[in-house]
Amino acid sequence: MSGGTVAGDAPESTDPISLARQVVEDAIKLARAELAVVGAELKRAIIQLVIAAAMIMVASVFVLIGVIEALGALPSGLGILGSEWVRWLALGGVFLVLAAVLVFFGQSRARKAIKRGRKSIEGTLKEDAEWLQELTKRSVKGS
């Protein structure tokens, strides 16, 4: 073991080009090994994400069933309104009012988001146009 090398890992040649070629080949092998590790970790993360999404879907179904059962029992508790059809009508009216309020707030947020996005895109396009103008000015002056 002379010259700081380990048996079996000694360079085949002391030619600088051969040494550089071997360094590049080793770097490529290392990069491929790193990509394999990243691929395996990514696959494991995707599998965990799919399992989590499936659990959330099942939980959502259970919540939906619970809400339906609770809503079915709600009119029975509104005995002060008289007959059952009036209780169901009152419950339907409450949901219509809630839906209208949610639609109003949703539309206002959507309008704000569209306006904000439009301003952002216009600003980016303006910056790109200015950059392109400066670039063309430099290339014209340089020729």
DSSP file (Angstrom, degrees, kcal/mol; ACC not computed):
  #  RESIDUE AA STRUCTURE BP1 BP2  ACC     N-H-->O    O-->H-N    N-H-->O    O-->H-N    TCO  KAPPA ALPHA  PHI   PSI    X-CA   Y-CA   Z-CA
    1    1 A M              0   0    0      0, 0.0     2,-0.3     0, 0.0     3,-0.3   0.000 360.0 360.0 360.0  76.0    0.0    0.0    0.0
    2    2 A S    >   +     0   0    0      1,-0.2     3,-0.6     2,-0.1     0, 0.0  -0.813 360.0  29.1-107.8 151.0    2.2    2.7   -1.2
    3    3 A G  T 3  S-     0   0    0     -2,-0.3    -1,-0.2     1,-0.2     3,-0.1   0.608 122.1 -74.2  81.0  11.6    1.2    6.1   -2.5
    4    4 A G  T 3  S+     0   0    0     -3,-0.3     2,-0.3     1,-0.3    -1,-0.2   0.665  95.5 127.2  79.8  16.9   -2.0    6.3   -0.4
    5    5 A T    <   -     0   0    0     -3,-0.6     2,-0.4     6,-0.0    -1,-0.3  -0.735  55.0-127.7-105.6 158.3   -4.1    3.8   -2.4
    6    6 A V    >   -     0   0    0     -2,-0.3     3,-2.3    -3,-0.1     4,-0.4  -0.801  38.6 -92.7-102.0 144.2   -5.9    0.8   -1.2
    7    7 A A  T 3  S+     0   0    0     -2,-0.4    -1,-0.1     1,-0.3     0, 0.0  -0.317 114.3  19.8 -57.6 132.1   -5.4   -2.6   -2.7
    8    8 A G  T 3  S+     0   0    0      3,-0.1    -1,-0.3    -3,-0.0    -3,-0.0   0.121 115.7  70.9  93.8 -20.7   -7.9   -3.2   -5.5
    9    9 A D    <   +     0   0    0     -3,-2.3    -2,-0.2     2,-0.1     3,-0.1   0.286  66.2 127.7-107.8   7.5   -8.7    0.5   -5.9
   10   10 A A        -     0   0    0     -4,-0.4    -3,-0.0     1,-0.1    -5,-0.0  -0.373  69.2-102.8 -67.0 142.1   -5.4    1.5   -7.4
   11   11 A P        -     0   0    0      0, 0.0    -1,-0.1     0, 0.0     3,-0.1  -0.337  20.4-132.7 -63.3 146.5   -5.7    3.4  -10.7
   12   12 A E  S    S+     0   0    0      1,-0.1     2,-0.3     6,-0.1    -2,-0.1   0.810  87.4  13.1 -70.4 -29.7   -5.0    1.4  -13.8
   13   13 A S        -     0   0    0      2,-0.1    -1,-0.1     1,-0.0     0, 0.0  -0.969  59.5-138.8-144.6 156.4   -2.7    4.0  -15.1
   14   14 A T        +     0   0    0     -2,-0.3    -1,-0.0    -3,-0.1    -2,-0.0   0.336  65.4 123.6 -97.1   6.0   -1.0    7.1  -13.9
   15   15 A D     >  -     0   0    0      1,-0.1     4,-2.6     2,-0.0     5,-0.2  -0.499  65.5-134.7 -65.6 130.1   -1.8    9.0  -17.1
   16   16 A P  H  > S+     0   0    0      0, 0.0     4,-2.5     0, 0.0     5,-0.2   0.852 104.4  51.8 -59.0 -35.3   -3.7   12.2  -16.2
   17   17 A I  H  > S+     0   0    0      2,-0.2     4,-2.5     1,-0.2     5,-0.2   0.920 111.1  46.8 -68.0 -42.3   -6.3   11.6  -18.9
   18   18 A S  H  > S+     0   0    0      2,-0.2     4,-2.4     1,-0.2    -1,-0.2   0.903 112.6  50.4 -64.6 -40.5   -7.0    8.0  -17.7
   19   19 A L  H  X S+     0   0    0     -4,-2.6     4,-2.3     2,-0.2    -2,-0.2   0.918 111.3  47.9 -63.4 -42.6   -7.2    9.3  -14.2
   20   20 A A  H  X S+     0   0    0     -4,-2.5     4,-2.4     2,-0.2    -2,-0.2   0.905 111.1  51.3 -63.9 -41.0   -9.7   12.0  -15.2
   21   21 A R  H  X S+     0   0    0     -4,-2.5     4,-2.5     1,-0.2    -1,-0.2   0.908 110.5  48.7 -62.0 -41.7  -11.7    9.4  -17.1
   22   22 A Q  H  X S+     0   0    0     -4,-2.4     4,-2.5     2,-0.2    -1,-0.2   0.890 109.9  51.6 -66.9 -38.2  -11.8    7.2  -14.0
   23   23 A V  H  X S+     0   0    0     -4,-2.3     4,-2.3     2,-0.2    -2,-0.2   0.915 110.9  48.2 -62.8 -42.5  -12.9   10.1  -11.8
   24   24 A V  H  X S+     0   0    0     -4,-2.4     4,-2.4     2,-0.2    -2,-0.2   0.916 111.3  50.0 -64.6 -43.0  -15.7   10.9  -14.2
   25   25 A E  H  X S+     0   0    0     -4,-2.5     4,-2.4     1,-0.2    -2,-0.2   0.907 111.4  48.9 -62.3 -41.1  -16.8    7.3  -14.3
   26   26 A D  H  X S+     0   0    0     -4,-2.5     4,-2.4     2,-0.2    -1,-0.2   0.887 110.3  51.2 -65.2 -38.1  -16.8    7.1  -10.5
   27   27 A A  H  X S+     0   0    0     -4,-2.3     4,-2.5     2,-0.2    -2,-0.2   0.896 109.9  49.9 -65.3 -39.4  -18.8   10.3  -10.3
   28   28 A I  H  X S+     0   0    0     -4,-2.4     4,-2.5     2,-0.2    -2,-0.2   0.915 110.5  49.7 -64.7 -42.7  -21.4    8.9  -12.8
   29   29 A K  H  X S+     0   0    0     -4,-2.4     4,-2.3     1,-0.2    -2,-0.2   0.914 112.0  48.7 -61.1 -42.5  -21.6    5.7  -10.7
   30   30 A L  H  X S+     0   0    0     -4,-2.4     4,-2.4     2,-0.2    -2,-0.2   0.912 110.8  50.0 -64.0 -42.6  -22.2    7.8   -7.6
   31   31 A A  H  X S+     0   0    0     -4,-2.5     4,-2.4     2,-0.2    -2,-0.2   0.905 110.9  49.6 -63.3 -41.4  -24.8    9.9   -9.3
   32   32 A R  H  X S+     0   0    0     -4,-2.5     4,-2.1     2,-0.2    -1,-0.2   0.905 110.8  49.6 -64.2 -40.5  -26.7    6.8  -10.5
   33   33 A A  H  X S+     0   0    0     -4,-2.3     4,-2.0     2,-0.2    -2,-0.2   0.908 111.0  49.7 -64.5 -41.1  -26.6    5.3   -7.0
   34   34 A E  H  X S+     0   0    0     -4,-2.4     4,-2.6     1,-0.2    -2,-0.2   0.903 109.7  51.3 -63.5 -41.2  -27.9    8.6   -5.5
   35   35 A L  H  X S+     0   0    0     -4,-2.4     4,-2.6     1,-0.2    -1,-0.2   0.882 108.1  52.5 -63.3 -37.4  -30.7    8.6   -8.1
   36   36 A A  H  X S+     0   0    0     -4,-2.1     4,-2.2     2,-0.2    -1,-0.2   0.904 110.5  47.6 -64.5 -40.3  -31.6    5.0   -7.2
   37   37 A V  H  X S+     0   0    0     -4,-2.0     4,-2.4     2,-0.2    -2,-0.2   0.929 112.7  48.2 -65.7 -44.9  -31.8    6.0   -3.5
   38   38 A V  H  X S+     0   0    0     -4,-2.6     4,-2.6     1,-0.2    -2,-0.2   0.903 110.9  52.0 -62.3 -41.1  -33.9    9.1   -4.3
   39   39 A G  H  X S+     0   0    0     -4,-2.6     4,-2.4     2,-0.2    -1,-0.2   0.909 109.9  48.3 -61.7 -42.9  -36.2    7.0   -6.5
   40   40 A A  H  X S+     0   0    0     -4,-2.2     4,-2.2     2,-0.2    -1,-0.2   0.908 113.0  47.6 -65.0 -41.6  -36.8    4.4   -3.7
   41   41 A E  H  X S+     0   0    0     -4,-2.4     4,-2.3     2,-0.2    -2,-0.2   0.896 111.8  50.5 -66.1 -39.0  -37.5    7.1   -1.2
   42   42 A L  H  X S+     0   0    0     -4,-2.6     4,-2.4     2,-0.2    -2,-0.2   0.905 109.5  50.7 -64.8 -41.5  -39.9    8.8   -3.6
   43   43 A K  H  X S+     0   0    0     -4,-2.4     4,-2.3     1,-0.2    -2,-0.2   0.918 111.1  48.5 -61.7 -43.7  -41.7    5.5   -4.2
   44   44 A R  H  X S+     0   0    0     -4,-2.2     4,-2.2     1,-0.2    -2,-0.2   0.903 111.5  50.0 -63.8 -40.5  -42.1    4.9   -0.4
   45   45 A A  H  X S+     0   0    0     -4,-2.3     4,-2.2     2,-0.2    -2,-0.2   0.890 110.1  50.4 -65.6 -39.6  -43.4    8.5    0.1
   46   46 A I  H  X S+     0   0    0     -4,-2.4     4,-2.5     2,-0.2    -2,-0.2   0.909 109.5  50.7 -65.7 -41.4  -46.0    8.1   -2.7
   47   47 A I  H  X S+     0   0    0     -4,-2.3     4,-2.3     1,-0.2    -2,-0.2   0.923 111.3  48.2 -62.0 -43.2  -47.2    4.8   -1.2
   48   48 A Q  H  X S+     0   0    0     -4,-2.2     4,-2.3     1,-0.2    -1,-0.2   0.881 110.8  51.8 -64.2 -37.1  -47.6    6.5    2.1
   49   49 A L  H  X S+     0   0    0     -4,-2.2     4,-2.5     2,-0.2    -2,-0.2   0.901 109.1  49.7 -65.7 -41.0  -49.4    9.3    0.5
   50   50 A V  H  X S+     0   0    0     -4,-2.5     4,-2.3     2,-0.2    -2,-0.2   0.910 111.5  48.9 -64.5 -41.9  -51.8    7.0   -1.3
   51   51 A I  H  X S+     0   0    0     -4,-2.3     4,-2.2     2,-0.2    -2,-0.2   0.921 112.0  48.7 -63.6 -43.2  -52.5    5.1    2.0
   52   52 A A  H  X S+     0   0    0     -4,-2.3     4,-2.3     1,-0.2    -2,-0.2   0.908 110.7  50.7 -63.2 -41.6  -53.2    8.4    3.8
   53   53 A A  H  X S+     0   0    0     -4,-2.5     4,-2.3     1,-0.2    -1,-0.2   0.896 109.6  50.9 -63.8 -39.7  -55.5    9.6    1.0
   54   54 A A  H  X S+     0   0    0     -4,-2.3     4,-2.3     2,-0.2    -1,-0.2   0.910 110.1  49.4 -63.8 -41.8  -57.5    6.3    1.2
   55   55 A M  H  X S+     0   0    0     -4,-2.2     4,-2.4     1,-0.2    -2,-0.2   0.904 110.8  50.0 -64.1 -40.2  -57.8    6.7    5.0
   56   56 A I  H  X S+     0   0    0     -4,-2.3     4,-2.4     2,-0.2    -2,-0.2   0.896 109.5  51.7 -65.3 -39.2  -59.0   10.3    4.6
   57   57 A M  H  X S+     0   0    0     -4,-2.3     4,-2.1     2,-0.2    -2,-0.2   0.925 110.6  47.3 -62.8 -44.8  -61.6    9.2    2.0
   58   58 A V  H  X S+     0   0    0     -4,-2.3     4,-2.1     1,-0.2    -2,-0.2   0.917 112.5  49.8 -63.5 -42.4  -63.0    6.5    4.3
   59   59 A A  H  X S+     0   0    0     -4,-2.4     4,-2.4     1,-0.2    -1,-0.2   0.884 108.4  53.7 -63.2 -37.7  -63.1    9.0    7.2
   60   60 A S  H  X S+     0   0    0     -4,-2.4     4,-2.6     2,-0.2    -1,-0.2   0.893 106.9  51.1 -63.9 -39.5  -65.0   11.4    4.9
   61   61 A V  H  X S+     0   0    0     -4,-2.1     4,-2.5     2,-0.2    -1,-0.2   0.922 110.3  49.4 -63.2 -42.8  -67.6    8.8    4.0
   62   62 A F  H  X S+     0   0    0     -4,-2.1     4,-2.4     2,-0.2    -2,-0.2   0.901 111.1  49.4 -63.3 -40.2  -68.1    8.2    7.7
   63   63 A V  H  X S+     0   0    0     -4,-2.4     4,-2.6     2,-0.2    -2,-0.2   0.922 110.3  51.1 -63.6 -43.1  -68.5   11.9    8.4
   64   64 A L  H  X S+     0   0    0     -4,-2.6     4,-2.4     1,-0.2    -2,-0.2   0.914 110.4  48.5 -60.8 -43.5  -71.0   12.2    5.6
   65   65 A I  H  X S+     0   0    0     -4,-2.5     4,-2.4     1,-0.2    -1,-0.2   0.918 111.8  50.2 -62.6 -42.5  -73.0    9.3    7.0
   66   66 A G  H  X S+     0   0    0     -4,-2.4     4,-2.4     1,-0.2    -2,-0.2   0.905 110.9  48.5 -62.6 -42.0  -72.9   10.9   10.4
   67   67 A V  H  X S+     0   0    0     -4,-2.6     4,-2.7     2,-0.2     5,-0.2   0.907 111.0  50.6 -65.6 -41.5  -74.1   14.3    9.1
   68   68 A I  H  X S+     0   0    0     -4,-2.4     4,-1.9     1,-0.2    -2,-0.2   0.922 111.9  47.4 -62.4 -43.4  -76.9   12.6    7.1
   69   69 A E  H  X S+     0   0    0     -4,-2.4     4,-1.4     2,-0.2    -2,-0.2   0.908 113.0  48.6 -64.5 -41.3  -78.1   10.8   10.2
   70   70 A A  H  X S+     0   0    0     -4,-2.4     4,-1.3     1,-0.2    -2,-0.2   0.903 111.1  49.9 -66.5 -40.1  -77.9   13.9   12.4
   71   71 A L  H  < S+     0   0    0     -4,-2.7    -1,-0.2     1,-0.2    -2,-0.2   0.848 107.4  55.2 -67.1 -32.8  -79.8   15.9    9.8
   72   72 A G  H  < S+     0   0    0     -4,-1.9     4,-0.3     1,-0.2    -1,-0.2   0.829 111.2  44.5 -67.0 -30.8  -82.5   13.2    9.7
   73   73 A A  H  X S+     0   0    0     -4,-1.4     4,-0.9    -3,-0.2     3,-0.5   0.696  96.0  79.3 -85.2 -19.5  -83.0   13.5   13.4
   74   74 A L  H >X S+     0   0    0     -4,-1.3     3,-1.1     1,-0.2     4,-0.6   0.900  87.4  52.7 -61.2 -46.5  -83.0   17.3   13.5
   75   75 A P  H >4 S+     0   0    0      0, 0.0     3,-0.9     0, 0.0    -1,-0.2   0.827 102.3  61.0 -61.6 -28.2  -86.6   17.9   12.4
   76   76 A S  H 34 S+     0   0    0     -3,-0.5     3,-0.3    -4,-0.3    -2,-0.2   0.834 102.5  52.5 -65.4 -29.4  -87.9   15.5   15.1
   77   77 A G  H << S+     0   0    0     -3,-1.1     2,-0.6    -4,-0.9     3,-0.3   0.603  93.0  74.4 -81.5 -10.6  -86.3   17.8   17.6
   78   78 A L    X<  +     0   0    0     -3,-0.9     3,-1.7    -4,-0.6    -1,-0.2  -0.301  54.6 143.8 -95.3  50.1  -88.1   20.9   16.2
   79   79 A G  G >   +     0   0    0     -2,-0.6     3,-1.3    -3,-0.3    -1,-0.2   0.693  56.8  72.5 -63.2 -20.7  -91.5   19.9   17.6
   80   80 A I  G 3  S+     0   0    0     -3,-0.3    -1,-0.3     1,-0.2     3,-0.1   0.663  85.2  68.4 -71.7 -14.2  -92.5   23.5   18.3
   81   81 A L  G <  S-     0   0    0     -3,-1.7     2,-0.5     1,-0.3    -1,-0.2   0.525 100.8-131.1 -84.9  -4.4  -93.0   24.2   14.6
   82   82 A G    <   +     0   0    0     -3,-1.3    -1,-0.3    -4,-0.2     5,-0.1  -0.796  66.9  33.1  99.6-131.2  -96.0   22.0   14.3
   83   83 A S  S >> S-     0   0    0     -2,-0.5     4,-1.3     1,-0.1     3,-0.5  -0.143  80.1-111.9 -68.4 162.5  -96.4   19.4   11.6
   84   84 A E  H 3> S+     0   0    0      1,-0.2     4,-2.2     2,-0.2     5,-0.2   0.837 112.7  58.6 -66.1 -35.8  -93.4   17.5   10.2
   85   85 A W  H 3> S+     0   0    0      1,-0.2     4,-2.0     2,-0.2    -1,-0.2   0.844 104.6  52.7 -65.5 -30.9  -93.4   19.0    6.7
   86   86 A V  H <> S+     0   0    0     -3,-0.5     4,-2.4     2,-0.2    -1,-0.2   0.882 108.2  51.1 -68.9 -38.2  -93.0   22.5    8.2
   87   87 A R  H  X S+     0   0    0     -4,-1.3     4,-2.2     2,-0.2    -2,-0.2   0.920 111.6  46.3 -64.4 -43.0  -90.0   21.3   10.2
   88   88 A W  H  X S+     0   0    0     -4,-2.2     4,-2.4     1,-0.2    -1,-0.2   0.878 111.9  52.1 -66.8 -37.0  -88.4   19.9    7.0
   89   89 A L  H  X S+     0   0    0     -4,-2.0     4,-2.2    -5,-0.2    -2,-0.2   0.910 109.5  49.0 -65.0 -41.9  -89.2   23.1    5.2
   90   90 A A  H  X S+     0   0    0     -4,-2.4     4,-2.1     2,-0.2    -2,-0.2   0.910 111.5  49.6 -63.2 -42.6  -87.6   25.2    7.9
   91   91 A L  H  X S+     0   0    0     -4,-2.2     4,-1.9     1,-0.2    -2,-0.2   0.912 110.7  49.9 -63.4 -42.2  -84.5   23.0    7.8
   92   92 A G  H  X S+     0   0    0     -4,-2.4     4,-2.1     1,-0.2    -1,-0.2   0.887 109.2  52.4 -62.5 -39.2  -84.3   23.3    4.0
   93   93 A G  H  X S+     0   0    0     -4,-2.2     4,-2.3     2,-0.2    -2,-0.2   0.890 106.3  52.9 -64.4 -40.1  -84.6   27.1    4.3
   94   94 A V  H  X S+     0   0    0     -4,-2.1     4,-2.4     1,-0.2    -1,-0.2   0.919 110.6  47.7 -61.2 -42.9  -81.7   27.2    6.8
   95   95 A F  H  X S+     0   0    0     -4,-1.9     4,-2.5     1,-0.2    -2,-0.2   0.867 109.6  52.9 -68.3 -35.1  -79.5   25.3    4.3
   96   96 A L  H  X S+     0   0    0     -4,-2.1     4,-2.3     2,-0.2    -1,-0.2   0.907 110.1  47.9 -64.9 -40.7  -80.5   27.5    1.4
   97   97 A V  H  X S+     0   0    0     -4,-2.3     4,-2.3     2,-0.2    -2,-0.2   0.926 112.4  49.0 -64.9 -44.3  -79.6   30.6    3.4
   98   98 A L  H  X S+     0   0    0     -4,-2.4     4,-2.4     1,-0.2    -2,-0.2   0.909 111.3  50.3 -60.5 -41.8  -76.2   29.0    4.4
   99   99 A A  H  X S+     0   0    0     -4,-2.5     4,-2.5     1,-0.2    -1,-0.2   0.908 109.6  50.4 -63.5 -41.9  -75.6   28.1    0.7
  100  100 A A  H  X S+     0   0    0     -4,-2.3     4,-2.2     2,-0.2    -1,-0.2   0.907 111.0  48.7 -63.7 -41.9  -76.4   31.6   -0.4
  101  101 A V  H  X S+     0   0    0     -4,-2.3     4,-2.4     2,-0.2     5,-0.2   0.919 112.4  48.4 -63.8 -43.6  -73.9   33.1    2.1
  102  102 A L  H  X S+     0   0    0     -4,-2.4     4,-2.6     1,-0.2    -2,-0.2   0.892 110.6  50.9 -65.1 -39.3  -71.2   30.7    1.1
  103  103 A V  H  X S+     0   0    0     -4,-2.5     4,-2.6     2,-0.2     5,-0.2   0.919 110.0  50.6 -63.1 -43.1  -71.7   31.4   -2.6
  104  104 A F  H  X S+     0   0    0     -4,-2.2     4,-2.1     1,-0.2    -2,-0.2   0.948 114.4  42.3 -60.2 -50.3  -71.5   35.2   -1.9
  105  105 A F  H  X S+     0   0    0     -4,-2.4     4,-2.2     1,-0.2    -1,-0.2   0.880 114.0  52.9 -66.2 -37.2  -68.2   34.9    0.1
  106  106 A G  H  X S+     0   0    0     -4,-2.6     4,-2.3    -5,-0.2    -1,-0.2   0.912 109.5  48.1 -63.6 -42.9  -66.8   32.4   -2.4
  107  107 A Q  H  X S+     0   0    0     -4,-2.6     4,-2.5     2,-0.2    -2,-0.2   0.904 110.9  50.5 -65.3 -40.8  -67.5   34.7   -5.4
  108  108 A S  H  X S+     0   0    0     -4,-2.1     4,-2.0    -5,-0.2    -1,-0.2   0.908 112.3  47.0 -65.6 -39.8  -65.9   37.7   -3.6
  109  109 A R  H  X S+     0   0    0     -4,-2.2     4,-2.4     2,-0.2    -1,-0.2   0.891 111.4  51.7 -67.1 -38.3  -62.8   35.7   -2.8
  110  110 A A  H  X S+     0   0    0     -4,-2.3     4,-2.4     2,-0.2    -2,-0.2   0.912 109.2  49.9 -64.6 -42.0  -62.6   34.4   -6.4
  111  111 A R  H  X S+     0   0    0     -4,-2.5     4,-2.5     2,-0.2    -1,-0.2   0.920 111.8  48.2 -61.5 -43.8  -62.8   37.9   -7.8
  112  112 A K  H  X S+     0   0    0     -4,-2.0     4,-2.6     1,-0.2    -2,-0.2   0.911 112.0  49.4 -63.5 -42.0  -60.1   39.1   -5.5
  113  113 A A  H  X S+     0   0    0     -4,-2.4     4,-2.5     2,-0.2    -2,-0.2   0.899 111.7  48.5 -65.2 -40.2  -57.8   36.1   -6.4
  114  114 A I  H  X S+     0   0    0     -4,-2.4     4,-2.6     2,-0.2    -2,-0.2   0.920 112.7  48.0 -65.2 -43.4  -58.4   36.7  -10.1
  115  115 A K  H  X S+     0   0    0     -4,-2.5     4,-2.2     2,-0.2    -2,-0.2   0.919 113.3  47.7 -63.5 -43.2  -57.6   40.4   -9.8
  116  116 A R  H  X S+     0   0    0     -4,-2.6     4,-2.1     1,-0.2    -2,-0.2   0.904 113.2  48.4 -63.8 -42.4  -54.5   39.7   -7.7
  117  117 A G  H  X S+     0   0    0     -4,-2.5     4,-2.5     2,-0.2    -2,-0.2   0.890 109.9  52.0 -65.3 -40.3  -53.3   37.0  -10.3
  118  118 A R  H  X S+     0   0    0     -4,-2.6     4,-2.6     2,-0.2    -2,-0.2   0.924 110.4  47.9 -62.6 -44.8  -53.9   39.4  -13.2
  119  119 A K  H  X S+     0   0    0     -4,-2.2     4,-2.3     1,-0.2    -1,-0.2   0.900 112.1  50.2 -62.8 -40.0  -51.8   42.1  -11.6
  120  120 A S  H  X S+     0   0    0     -4,-2.1     4,-2.2     2,-0.2    -2,-0.2   0.921 112.1  46.2 -64.6 -44.1  -49.1   39.6  -10.8
  121  121 A I  H  X S+     0   0    0     -4,-2.5     4,-2.7     2,-0.2     5,-0.2   0.910 111.9  51.3 -66.1 -42.2  -49.0   38.3  -14.4
  122  122 A E  H  X S+     0   0    0     -4,-2.6     4,-2.3     1,-0.2    -1,-0.2   0.909 110.7  49.3 -61.4 -41.4  -49.0   41.9  -15.8
  123  123 A G  H  X S+     0   0    0     -4,-2.3     4,-2.3     2,-0.2    -1,-0.2   0.907 111.7  48.3 -63.9 -41.9  -46.1   42.8  -13.6
  124  124 A T  H  X S+     0   0    0     -4,-2.2     4,-2.5     2,-0.2    -2,-0.2   0.919 112.2  48.4 -65.0 -43.5  -44.1   39.8  -14.6
  125  125 A L  H  X S+     0   0    0     -4,-2.7     4,-2.4     1,-0.2    -1,-0.2   0.888 110.8  51.6 -64.3 -37.8  -44.8   40.4  -18.3
  126  126 A K  H  X S+     0   0    0     -4,-2.3     4,-2.3    -5,-0.2    -2,-0.2   0.925 110.6  48.1 -64.8 -43.7  -43.8   44.0  -17.9
  127  127 A E  H  X S+     0   0    0     -4,-2.3     4,-2.5     1,-0.2    -2,-0.2   0.910 111.8  50.1 -62.2 -42.0  -40.5   43.0  -16.3
  128  128 A D  H  X S+     0   0    0     -4,-2.5     4,-2.4     2,-0.2    -1,-0.2   0.897 110.1  50.0 -63.8 -40.2  -39.8   40.5  -19.0
  129  129 A A  H  X S+     0   0    0     -4,-2.4     4,-2.3     2,-0.2    -1,-0.2   0.913 111.5  48.3 -65.1 -42.2  -40.5   43.0  -21.7
  130  130 A E  H  X S+     0   0    0     -4,-2.3     4,-2.3     2,-0.2    -2,-0.2   0.907 111.8  49.9 -63.5 -42.0  -38.1   45.5  -20.0
  131  131 A W  H  X S+     0   0    0     -4,-2.5     4,-2.4     1,-0.2    -2,-0.2   0.912 110.9  49.3 -62.3 -42.9  -35.4   42.8  -19.7
  132  132 A L  H  X S+     0   0    0     -4,-2.4     4,-2.5     2,-0.2    -2,-0.2   0.887 109.9  51.4 -65.1 -39.3  -35.8   41.9  -23.3
  133  133 A Q  H  X S+     0   0    0     -4,-2.3     4,-2.3     2,-0.2    -1,-0.2   0.924 111.4  47.1 -63.2 -43.8  -35.5   45.5  -24.4
  134  134 A E  H  X S+     0   0    0     -4,-2.3     4,-2.2     2,-0.2    -2,-0.2   0.896 112.1  51.3 -63.5 -39.7  -32.3   46.0  -22.3
  135  135 A L  H  X S+     0   0    0     -4,-2.4     4,-2.1     1,-0.2    -2,-0.2   0.915 111.4  46.0 -64.6 -43.9  -30.9   42.7  -23.8
  136  136 A T  H  X S+     0   0    0     -4,-2.5     4,-2.0     2,-0.2    -1,-0.2   0.875 110.6  54.0 -68.7 -35.5  -31.6   43.8  -27.4
  137  137 A K  H  X S+     0   0    0     -4,-2.3     4,-2.2    -5,-0.2    -2,-0.2   0.916 110.4  47.0 -62.8 -42.3  -30.1   47.3  -26.7
  138  138 A R  H  X S+     0   0    0     -4,-2.2     4,-2.2     1,-0.2    -2,-0.2   0.897 112.0  49.3 -66.5 -40.2  -26.9   45.7  -25.4
  139  139 A S  H  X S+     0   0    0     -4,-2.1     4,-0.8     2,-0.2    -1,-0.2   0.849 112.0  48.7 -70.0 -32.1  -26.6   43.3  -28.3
  140  140 A V  H  < S+     0   0    0     -4,-2.0     3,-0.5     2,-0.2    -2,-0.2   0.904 113.8  46.2 -71.3 -41.4  -27.2   46.2  -30.8
  141  141 A K  H  < S+     0   0    0     -4,-2.2    -2,-0.2     1,-0.2    -1,-0.2   0.854 110.6  54.3 -68.1 -33.9  -24.5   48.3  -29.1
  142  142 A G  H  <        0   0    0     -4,-2.2    -1,-0.2     1,-0.2    -2,-0.2   0.686 360.0 360.0 -75.8 -17.6  -22.1   45.4  -28.9
  143  143 A S     <        0   0    0     -4,-0.8    -1,-0.2    -3,-0.5    -2,-0.2   0.463 360.0 360.0 -95.3 360.0  -22.3   44.7  -32.7
